[in-house]
Amino acid sequence: MKTRTLQLALAAALAAPLMAWASPGHEGHGGGHGDSHASAAGQPGDPAKVSRTVDVQMDDSMRFTPAQVQVKAGETIRFLVVNKGKLPHEMVIGTTKELDEHAEMMRKMPDMKHAEPNQVSLNPGQRGGIVWTFDKPGTFAFACLVPGHKEAGMVGQVAVQP
């Protein structure tokens, strides 16, 4: 009986950190984002409903190619992103305010790892993708939030037409 109680207590102690990590607000960065992935810039898209694909290159000149993308409201875009540089880079979609707030967080926690549907982090030579639905007209942004990259000009713009 004592052995069984000890086993249960040990299992509960080991499971507690995992339960805390899996709770709302702890996905991706380890906290701070809540459990909603929607943004004023749109929401995660359904890969089965992709309207078109946009190829994006990132490199160590701290630029995206293309740096401007035009879409229509309601379009679901698959961004196929490749890192052509020798440094890690990422593409994060959001409003300018959201990206500025996220960049500040990245400066405070530069080793933070991402797991959000509005972004892709790539090591040199890697490829990845984002599927995003832009639900309403407006001008939105994408940026590399690796500390110093956005500040060096690694930003782009998405113009969403009605």
N, C-alpha and C positions, 0 to 999 in steps of 0.2 A: 504494500500500500504506500509506504514512504517513497519507494522508488518511482511509482506512477505519479505521485504528487510532485516530486522533484522534476520529472520529465515534463509534466504540464507547465510547471512554473518556468522552466528553462525555455520551452517552446514559446510561451507568452512573452518572455523577456526578449527573445530573439525576433519575434514578429512585430513588436511595438514600433521599432524604428521604420520598418517597411510600411506599416499602416500609416504612420505619420507622413512619410514621404509620398504615399499614394493619395493622400487626402487632397481635396480641392485647394488650389493655390500652390501646390508643390510640384506640378509638372514642369518639365522643360528646364527652367533655370533654378529650381529649388525654391521657388516661392515668388510672390509678388505680382503674379499675373492673373490670379483668379482662375476660374474654370471656363471662361468664354474665350473663343479664338476669333470672334467677330471683331471688326475694327470699323472705324468710319470709312476706311478704304475698301471695305468689302468683307468677304468671308471665305473660308476654305472652299474650294470648288470640288465638284464631283468629277473624277477623271473620266467617267463615261459621258459627260456632257461638255467636253472641251470644244470650244468654238474654233480655236486655232492655236498654233504653237509659235512662240517667239524665242529665238535663240539669243542668248546673252553671253558675252565673254567678259571676264574680269581679268585684270593683269596688274602688274606692279607699277604701272604708270598711275595707279589709283584712279582708274576710270572704268566705266561700264561701256560696252558697245553692244547695242545702241544705248545711248543715255536718255533717249526720249522714246516713249511708246504711246501710240494712240489706240484706244479701245472704245467700244460702245457700251453704254450701261446695260447690264445684264449678261455681258459676255463672260465666258469662263475661259481663261487663258492658261495654257501650260507654258511656263517659262523653263526652257532647257538651258541650264547654266553650266559653264565650264570655267575652271580657274586655269588660265594660261600662264600665271605667274609662278614665282618661286617662294612666295609667302602665302599663308592661309588668307582666304578672303571669304566674305559672305554676302548674300543678298537678302535684305529684309524689307518687306513691303509694309507701308503704313502711312499715316498722316505725318507731316513734318513734326508736329508736337509729339506723337507717339515715338517717332524715331529719335528725337532729341532726348526724351526721357529714357529710352532704352540705351542710348549711347552713354548717358551719364551713369547708368547702372553698370554698363560694361567697363567704364573707366574705374569704378570702385571695385569691381570683381572681374578682372581681365581673364581669369581662367574659367569663367562661367561657360557651361556648355548649353547649346540650344536644342530644343526639341519642339519647335512651334511650326504650325502649318504655313505661316506667312514668311518663312525664311529657309535658307539652305546655307550651311557652312561647309566649305570645301578646302581641302588641302591642295597643294600644288598638283596639277594634272588631273584632279578629280572632276567628275561631272555629277550633276544632281538636278533636281527639279522642284518646282512649286506649281501647284494647280490652284488658281485663285479666281473667284468670281467678284467682279466689280459691279456692285448692285446699283449704284447711283452716279450721276454726273458729278464731276469735280476734278481737281488736280491733286494727285497723290504722289507719294515719293517712294523711292527705294534707295537703300544705302548699304554700305559695308560698315558694320558697327564694331569691327576690330578696332581697339583703341588707336586713334591717330589717323585711320584711313578716311573716315567721313570728313574729318577736319582738313585732310589733304585734297578733298574734292571728289571722293568716291561716292557720288550721289547720282541719282537719275530721277526722271519724272514720268508719271503715267497720267495722260490727259484722257479722262473718261467723258465721252460725248453722249448727249441724250439719245 
